[in-house]
Each structure stands twice: as C-alpha cells, then as structure tokens.
Amino acid sequence: MSATTDTGTPAVVTRFAPSPTGFLHLGGARTALFNLLYARHYGGRFLLRIEDTDRARSTQPAIEAILSGMRWLGLDWDGEEVYQSSRAARHVEVAEAMIAAGAAYRCYMTSEQIETMRAEAQAKKQPLRIRSPWRDRTNDDANAPFVVRLKAPTEGATTIEDRVQGAVTVQNAELDDLVLLRSDGTPTYMLAVVVDDHDMGVTHIIRGDDHLNNAFRQLPIIKAMGWPEPVYAHIPLIHGSDGAKLSKRHGAVGIEAYRDELGILPEALDNYLLRLGWGHGDNEIISREQAIEWFDLSSVGKSPSRFDLKKLENLNGHYIRSADDTRLGELVSDRLGLAQGDARRPLMVAAMPALKPRAANLNELADGARFLLVTRPLDIAADAEPLLAGDARVTLAKVHAALDAVAKWDTEALEEAVRQVAEAQGLKLGQVAQPLRAALTGRRTSPGIFDVLALLGRDESLARIADHAADQTAAQGKDEKND
C-alpha cells in the first residue's frame, strides 16, 4: 500500500484512524481535517482506517456515524477504508517475527504476579512498569498461557522531533514491556496501529497530543522491524470555553448533533474546526481550496484551543447568508417535514432571500419560514395578541382595502399602499406594520413585512388580514363619527 512519487521518494501519506465506539466527535473531525489538508497540500494521499479491534465496544451504527459525518464535512479519503480487524493475521505475523528477532518474548506471568507488581508500585507511588522475569528466558513452557510482550529498551533516552510539540525526550527506563499479543492470541492496539501504519505507507502521523506517550511506546516496534520512522505531529486537544477538556457538559460534541440539532452548515463547521489551533494571518473566512493551499504544520499552535459555540454560530450565519437559496430551501423543507414533491417546497426556496439575512442556523431559518405553512385561522402568540388590540382591527380593515386595490403585488407597491394608510391615519409606518405582522404571521417578529406579503401572495395575505380586521361597515361608521 505504500506510495512513492515519480522520483522514487516517499509521497506524503496521512491517515485518520477512529475507533468506532461512538460518534465522530469534534476533536476527531479536526484531526481528520488536518490530515486531509496536509496530504492535499503536498499532493499526497489521505487514508481512513477503522480501528475496530475492540469487538465488544465497536458497533456498526458507530461506523456508519463516522463515515456519514466525514462525508457530510467533505473529508473525502482516498481508496477504500481499511478495517483493522481484518488484518489480525498480519499483526500476529509481525509479533512472531519480533520474537524470532529477539525484540519480543513470550511472557508467562500470571495475573496474580502482575497484581503483586501493581501493589508494590502503588506502595512506592510509582507507575506500573512491567519488567517480566521471562524477558530473557528461553525455556518457554508451551503448556501454560502466555502473552507476547515487547522487549522495550531500558537504557538511554528516545527523542521525537515532533512537528508541533518540538523535541520531546523520554528516558527509556520509563517505558514498559507492553503486550503485543493477548493470551488468546489477538493483537493489541499498540501493535496493530504500528503494523497498519507501516503497511499503508503512512509517512506523517498527525493526531491528538493525548497519543504523544504512545509514540514512545510504538517506536521500539518500528525500530525492531527496521521500518522507516514516520513524522509525528501531535495536536493539542480542544477545550471548552472554561478551559477544561471538551466534554458533553459543554454542549453537543458529536458531529451529527451540530448537523441535525443545531442546524450548522458543513462548510461553517469545517472552517471553524480549521481555525481551532491553526491560522493564516488574520483570515477568518477560509475556503477549503484556500486551506489546502495554505495549510502546514508549522502554523499549528502548541496550546489547547477553546471551543466557542457563539463564534461557530456567527460563522455559520456568514455561510448561510452566502449559501445558494435552492440548497437552503431544500434543507429547510426537510427540516419542516415537507415531502419531496410537496408544492410548498419551491415557496421555501423563494423565501430564503428574505429569511437568511436574519438567521444564524438552519433552525432559525426553518422557524422563520413556518408562517408560510400554517393554516387559517392563525394561532396568535401570547406576546403578539396585544398588537391586535384597540384600534388595530380598524387599521387592518383599511390596510385590507388598500392592499386589495394594489394592481401589481410586489414589495414596492405593497409598501406604498401601507404607507398611505399610515399617513392617512396619522400613524408611523411601524404602528401599522406591527398589527399587520401579527395578523399575517401570528408573531411579533418576522422577515420584512412587505416580503411576508409578497411571499404569501395576494389571496392568502388578504384572507389572513380579513380574519383580524374590523367589519368594513363598522370601520366606515367609526370614521364618519370621528368626522
């Protein structure tokens, strides 16, 4: 699976390797994005590996959620996704090769012996680092259960020149002989990751800095097999606005929640994730094409970034305002439950120019469009009822008459007609628009009132106004009395 350029030098190959034990979370999506951008920037390949070796916790719905989330965000990987569980035989093969080379060994320690070691370490307030008595023995007991352990280096130090963290050094005495194969013969995560990265030709490992310690434990496997060392780049984690590690208490953390519950557009979330820990000058609005052109690891910060939902929604508002009306109308129609082929779907598209300047998310867009779908008589919201009190019904009767006489039903003509009513009544335009809005939408707020009239059309607008207008004869009588 390894890739090379035409000159024979290794091409850039990155990978995203999620465990399918839950949703695709924000941190994972950002890691995938950074890997994709780096590979695309250098003309390389971006691969996807599903690390499903934990069969008890890995689920098919979680796999589907990851794939769906990545497709929604446009995180398109090259080739078919690789399922780690299908490669177990290869992982075992490498472990056996390491045993033959003296880089790994069969360990027959019992669980009781390990617990004793753990208790001793706890008593000394030290981390457990297993140094098995079987490390240098050759008289294996074939009849007893065993695990295969890495023979980790015990002297000197290992330094990683991390592309984000800089030079990081760990004393080899701090490493333990990690398990490569369990007692049932299945490979562990640590072994499988290294083997798969090598076999897939991965040149750059870009992942969260919570995996930095793993790199020091995995390097001895790479060196034992004589494989080229990858370039490491460990990215600081995303924190909440309070500085704590991002969790459910900070709000939605799964990609599907931002899409389905919060109404965020994929390009907005993509842009926001890009700016969490990476920047290019003062640029805030960055397209995917620009990101590919500009992205490099040297601009990734060393400190954790803070997630701010308000900033995401502000950015989302920008993308909604610039989005195609047909696309938005279709998304809103789906949110409102309008079936494909519903005659009202085109009306949603037509409403977008009036609705989208005020919306920060698809929920607000859908909520703003609901007045187009309600049936007469409208339910009037409690806070809008006062707008229809007093002389409002008489005013609406005059508005009805003026609008009924409009020859061309467009916003310019409609505004002129309503203005004339306001002037004749000695009222400000807003004093007429408020009861008119309540009668047309049942709410205190809506898109511009003349946009509302235009979208509803002549017949529906006049019918809704008539539902709340005073009887024309009564209105005329009141005028004559005032005279």
C-alpha positions in Angstrom: 0.0 0.0 0.0 3.0 2.3 0.2 3.1 5.3 -2.2 6.0 7.0 -3.9 6.4 10.0 -6.2 7.7 9.7 -9.7 11.2 10.4 -8.4 11.0 7.4 -6.1 10.8 9.4 -2.9 8.0 8.6 -0.4 4.9 10.7 -1.1 3.1 12.2 1.8 0.5 9.8 3.2 -1.6 10.7 6.2 -4.4 8.8 7.9 -7.3 9.2 10.2 -7.9 6.1 12.4 -11.0 6.4 14.6 -12.3 3.8 16.9 -16.0 3.0 16.2 -17.2 3.1 19.8 -19.3 6.2 19.5 -20.0 9.3 17.3 -17.5 11.3 15.3 -16.6 14.0 17.8 -15.2 17.5 17.2 -11.6 16.6 18.0 -11.7 13.6 15.7 -13.2 15.7 12.9 -10.5 18.3 13.3 -7.8 15.6 13.3 -9.2 14.2 10.1 -9.4 17.7 8.5 -5.7 18.5 9.4 -4.6 15.1 7.9 -6.6 15.7 4.7 -5.3 19.2 4.3 -1.7 18.3 4.8 -1.9 15.4 2.3 -3.7 17.5 -0.3 -1.3 20.4 0.2 1.6 18.2 -0.7 -0.2 16.2 -3.4 -0.3 13.1 -1.2 -2.9 10.7 -0.1 -5.3 10.8 2.9 -6.4 7.3 4.1 -9.1 6.1 6.5 -8.7 3.2 8.9 -11.4 2.0 11.2 -9.8 0.7 14.3 -12.4 -1.9 15.3 -10.2 -4.4 17.1 -12.3 -3.8 20.3 -15.1 -6.1 19.1 -17.0 -5.7 22.4 -17.3 -1.9 22.0 -17.1 -1.4 18.3 -20.6 -1.1 16.6 -21.8 -0.9 13.1 -24.0 2.2 13.9 -20.9 3.9 15.2 -19.0 3.0 12.0 -21.9 4.4 9.9 -22.0 7.6 12.0 -18.2 8.2 11.4 -18.5 7.6 7.7 -21.6 9.8 7.4 -20.0 12.6 9.4 -16.9 12.6 7.4 -18.8 12.6 4.1 -21.0 15.5 5.4 -17.9 17.5 6.2 -16.3 16.7 2.8 -13.5 14.8 4.4 -13.1 12.5 1.4 -10.5 9.8 1.9 -8.6 8.1 -0.9 -9.4 4.5 -1.7 -11.5 2.2 0.5 -11.5 2.4 4.2 -9.4 -0.2 6.0 -10.9 -2.2 8.8 -8.2 -3.1 11.3 -10.0 -6.3 12.5 -9.5 -7.8 9.1 -5.7 -7.6 9.4 -5.3 -9.6 12.6 -3.3 -12.4 10.9 -0.7 -9.8 9.7 -0.4 -8.3 13.2 0.3 -11.8 14.6 2.9 -12.4 11.8 4.8 -9.3 12.9 4.7 -10.3 16.5 6.1 -13.7 15.7 8.9 -12.1 13.6 9.8 -9.9 16.6 10.0 -13.0 18.8 12.3 -14.6 16.3 14.5 -11.5 16.2 14.7 -11.2 20.0 12.7 -8.0 20.1 9.7 -9.6 21.8 9.2 -12.6 24.1 6.5 -14.9 25.4 5.6 -13.9 29.0 4.0 -16.5 31.3 3.4 -14.2 34.2 0.1 -14.9 36.0 -2.5 -12.3 36.8 -1.6 -12.7 40.5 2.1 -11.9 39.8 1.0 -8.8 37.9 -1.3 -7.6 40.7 1.6 -8.1 43.1 3.8 -5.8 40.9 0.9 -3.3 40.7 0.5 -3.2 44.5 4.3 -2.7 45.0 4.3 0.1 42.5 1.3 1.8 44.3 3.0 1.4 47.6 6.0 3.3 46.2 3.7 5.8 44.5 5.2 4.8 41.2 3.6 4.0 37.8 3.5 0.3 37.0 6.2 -0.6 34.5 6.4 -4.3 33.9 9.7 -5.9 33.6 8.8 -9.6 33.3 11.1 -12.3 34.6 10.5 -14.1 31.3 12.2 -11.2 29.4 15.5 -13.1 28.9 14.4 -16.7 29.4 14.4 -19.2 26.7 12.8 -22.3 28.4 9.3 -21.5 27.3 6.5 -23.5 29.0 4.4 -24.4 26.0 1.6 -25.8 28.1 1.0 -22.5 30.1 -1.0 -19.5 28.8 1.2 -16.5 27.8 1.1 -13.1 26.2 3.7 -11.7 23.8 5.5 -8.6 25.1 7.7 -6.1 23.5 11.3 -6.1 24.8 11.5 -2.4 25.4 14.8 -0.6 25.6 15.9 0.0 29.3 18.8 2.4 28.9 19.3 5.8 27.3 16.6 8.0 26.0 14.4 8.4 23.0 13.8 11.8 21.4 11.0 12.6 19.0 11.2 15.7 16.8 7.5 16.4 16.8 6.4 18.9 14.1 4.0 20.6 16.6 5.4 19.9 20.1 9.1 20.3 19.1 11.8 18.0 20.5 10.3 15.7 23.2 12.6 13.3 25.1 11.6 10.3 27.3 14.0 8.2 29.3 13.8 4.6 28.1 13.7 3.4 31.7 10.2 4.9 31.9 8.9 2.5 29.2 7.4 -0.9 30.0 7.3 -4.1 28.1 3.9 -3.6 26.6 1.7 -6.5 25.4 1.7 -7.1 21.7 -0.5 -10.3 21.6 -3.0 -11.1 24.3 -3.2 -14.6 25.9 -6.0 -15.5 23.4 -3.6 -14.6 20.5 -5.3 -11.4 19.5 -3.2 -8.3 18.7 -3.3 -5.2 20.9 -4.0 -1.7 19.7 -0.3 -0.7 20.1 0.9 -3.4 17.8 -1.9 -3.1 15.2 -1.5 0.6 14.8 2.2 0.4 14.1 1.8 -2.5 11.6 -1.1 -0.9 9.8 0.6 2.5 9.5 3.7 0.8 8.0 1.7 -1.4 5.6 -0.5 1.5 4.5 2.6 3.6 3.7 1.8 6.3 6.3 4.6 8.9 6.3 3.1 11.5 8.7 1.1 10.7 11.8 -1.0 13.7 12.8 -3.1 13.1 15.8 -4.1 14.4 19.2 -1.4 15.1 21.8 -3.0 12.6 24.1 -1.3 10.0 21.9 2.2 11.5 22.4 3.2 9.0 25.0 2.0 6.2 22.7 4.6 7.3 20.1 7.4 6.5 22.5 5.9 3.0 23.2 5.4 2.4 19.5 8.8 3.5 18.2 10.6 0.4 19.6 8.3 -1.8 17.4 9.1 0.3 14.4 12.8 0.1 15.1 12.7 -3.6 15.9 11.2 -4.3 12.4 13.7 -1.9 10.7 10.9 0.2 9.3 11.3 3.9 8.5 10.1 6.2 11.3 7.1 8.4 10.5 7.0 12.1 11.0 5.0 12.8 14.1 2.7 15.8 14.8 0.7 15.8 18.0 -2.0 18.4 18.1 -3.2 20.0 21.4 -6.7 18.9 22.4 -9.8 21.1 22.1 -11.0 22.6 25.4 -14.3 24.1 26.3 -14.8 27.9 26.9 -13.9 27.3 30.6 -10.5 25.8 29.7 -11.5 22.3 30.7 -11.2 19.4 28.2 -14.2 19.5 25.9 -17.0 17.2 27.0 -20.7 16.7 26.8 -21.3 19.3 29.5 -20.0 22.0 27.1 -22.8 21.1 24.7 -23.0 18.8 21.7 -19.7 17.1 20.9 -20.9 14.8 18.1 -20.8 15.9 14.5 -24.3 14.7 13.9 -25.6 16.9 16.7 -24.2 20.1 15.0 -25.8 19.0 11.7 -29.2 17.7 13.0 -29.9 19.5 16.2 -28.1 22.8 15.9 -28.5 23.4 12.1 -24.9 24.1 11.3 -23.7 24.0 7.7 -20.8 21.7 7.0 -18.7 24.4 5.4 -19.1 26.5 8.6 -18.1 23.7 10.9 -15.2 22.9 8.6 -14.0 26.5 8.7 -14.4 26.7 12.4 -12.5 23.5 13.1 -9.7 24.7 10.9 -9.3 27.8 13.0 -9.2 25.8 16.2 -5.4 25.7 16.7 -4.4 26.8 13.2 -4.3 30.1 11.5 -3.2 32.0 8.4 -2.6 35.7 9.3 -5.9 37.4 10.2 -8.0 35.3 7.9 -11.2 34.1 9.5 -13.3 33.0 6.5 -11.2 30.3 4.7 -12.5 28.1 1.9 -11.4 24.5 1.5 -9.3 25.5 -1.5 -7.5 28.2 0.4 -7.0 25.8 3.3 -5.3 23.3 1.1 -3.1 26.0 -0.4 -2.1 27.5 3.0 -2.1 24.6 5.4 1.1 23.4 7.0 2.0 22.0 10.4 4.3 24.9 11.3 1.2 27.1 11.9 -0.5 24.7 14.3 -0.4 26.1 17.8 1.1 24.3 20.9 -1.6 25.4 23.3 -5.1 23.9 23.5 -7.8 25.8 21.6 -11.1 26.8 23.1 -14.4 25.9 21.5 -17.0 28.7 21.5 -20.5 27.9 20.2 -21.3 31.6 19.7 -18.4 32.1 17.4 -19.4 29.0 15.5 -22.9 30.3 15.1 -21.6 33.7 14.0 -19.5 32.0 11.3 -22.5 29.8 10.4 -24.5 32.9 9.8 -22.0 34.2 7.3 -22.2 30.9 5.4 -26.0 30.9 5.5 -26.1 34.4 4.0 -23.8 33.4 1.2 -25.3 29.9 0.6 -27.4 29.1 -2.5 -31.1 29.7 -2.0 -32.1 26.5 -3.6 -29.9 24.5 -1.4 -31.1 26.3 1.8 -34.7 26.0 0.7 -34.3 22.2 0.3 -32.6 21.9 3.7 -35.3 24.0 5.4 -38.1 21.9 3.6 -36.5 18.8 5.0 -36.4 20.3 8.5 -40.1 21.2 8.3 -41.0 17.7 7.2 -42.1 18.6 3.7 -42.0 15.5 1.5 -40.2 15.5 -1.9 -42.7 16.8 -4.5 -44.6 18.9 -2.0 -45.9 22.0 -3.8 -44.7 24.2 -0.9 -41.0 23.3 -1.3 -40.5 25.9 -4.0 -42.0 28.5 -1.7 -39.3 27.7 0.9 -36.7 28.4 -1.8 -38.4 31.7 -2.7 -38.4 32.7 1.0 -34.6 32.3 1.5 -33.5 35.8 0.3 -35.9 37.3 2.9 -35.1 34.9 5.7 -31.4 34.1 5.6 -30.1 37.6 6.5 -31.6 37.2 10.0 -30.6 33.5 10.6 -27.6 32.1 12.4 -28.6 28.4 11.8 -31.0 26.2 9.9 -33.3 26.0 12.9 -33.8 29.7 12.8 -34.3 29.6 9.0 -37.0 26.9 9.4 -38.6 28.7 12.3 -38.8 31.9 10.3 -40.4 30.1 7.4 -43.2 28.4 9.5 -45.6 31.2 8.9 -45.8 30.2 5.3 -47.2 26.8 6.2 -49.8 27.5 8.9 -53.5 27.3 8.1 -56.2 29.8 8.8 -57.2 31.0 11.3 -53.7 31.5 12.7 -52.8 30.9 16.3 -51.6 34.2 17.7 -48.7 34.0 20.1 -49.4 35.4 23.5 -46.9 38.2 23.1 -48.4 39.2 19.8 -52.0 39.4 20.9 -51.6 43.0 22.3 -50.7 44.1 18.8 -54.2 43.3 17.6 -55.9 45.2 20.4 -57.5 48.6 20.5 -57.9 50.3 17.1 -55.7 47.7 15.4 -58.7 45.9 13.8 -59.9 49.2 12.2 -56.4 49.9 10.9 -56.2 46.4 9.5 -59.5 46.9 7.7 -58.1 50.0 6.0 -54.9 48.1 5.1 -57.0 45.3 3.6 -58.9 47.8 1.4 -55.7 49.5 0.3 -53.9 46.2 -0.5 -57.0 44.8 -2.3 -56.7 47.8 -4.7 -53.0 47.1 -5.5 -52.6 46.3 -9.1 -49.1 44.7 -9.0 -48.4 42.6 -6.0 -44.7 43.4 -5.4 -42.9 44.8 -2.4 -42.6 48.3 -3.8 -46.3 48.6 -4.5 -47.3 47.0 -1.2 -45.1 49.3 0.8 -46.5 52.4 -0.9 -50.1 51.2 -0.1 -49.4 50.6 3.5 -47.5 53.9 3.9 -50.6 55.7 2.5 -52.8 54.1 5.1 -50.3 55.1 7.9 -50.2 58.7 6.7 -54.0 58.9 6.4 -54.3 57.6 10.0 -51.6 59.9 11.3 -49.6 56.9 12.3 -46.0 55.9 11.9 -45.3 53.0 9.5 -44.3 50.7 12.3 -47.6 51.3 14.1 -49.3 49.9 11.1 -46.7 47.2 10.4 -47.0 45.7 13.9 -50.6 44.6 13.8 -50.2 43.7 10.2 -47.3 41.3 11.1 -49.3 39.7 13.9 -52.3 39.1 11.5 -50.1 37.7 8.8 -47.7 35.5 10.9 -49.2 35.3 14.4 -45.9 36.6 15.8 -44.2 39.8 16.9 -41.2 39.2 14.7 -40.8 38.0 11.1 -39.0 38.9 7.9 -39.7 42.3 6.5 -43.5 42.8 6.4 -43.5 43.5 2.7 -41.5 40.4 2.0 -44.1 38.5 4.0 -46.9 39.9 1.9 -45.1 39.1 -1.3 -44.3 35.5 -0.2 -47.9 34.8 1.0 -49.4 36.2 -2.2 -52.5 38.3 -2.7 -55.2 35.8 -1.7 -53.6 34.4 1.4 -52.5 37.8 2.6 -55.9 39.4 2.3 -57.6 36.4 3.9 -55.3 36.5 6.9 -55.8 40.2 7.3 -59.5 39.8 7.0 -59.5 37.3 9.8 -58.5 40.1 12.2 -59.8 43.2 10.5 -62.9 45.1 11.8 -66.1 44.8 9.8 -65.8 47.2 6.9 -69.2 48.9 7.7 -68.2 49.3 11.3 -64.9 50.8 10.3 -66.6 53.2 8.0 -69.1 54.2 10.7 -66.3 55.0 13.1 -64.7 57.3 10.5 -68.0 59.1 9.9 -68.4 59.6 13.7 -64.9 61.0 14.0 -65.6 63.4 11.2 
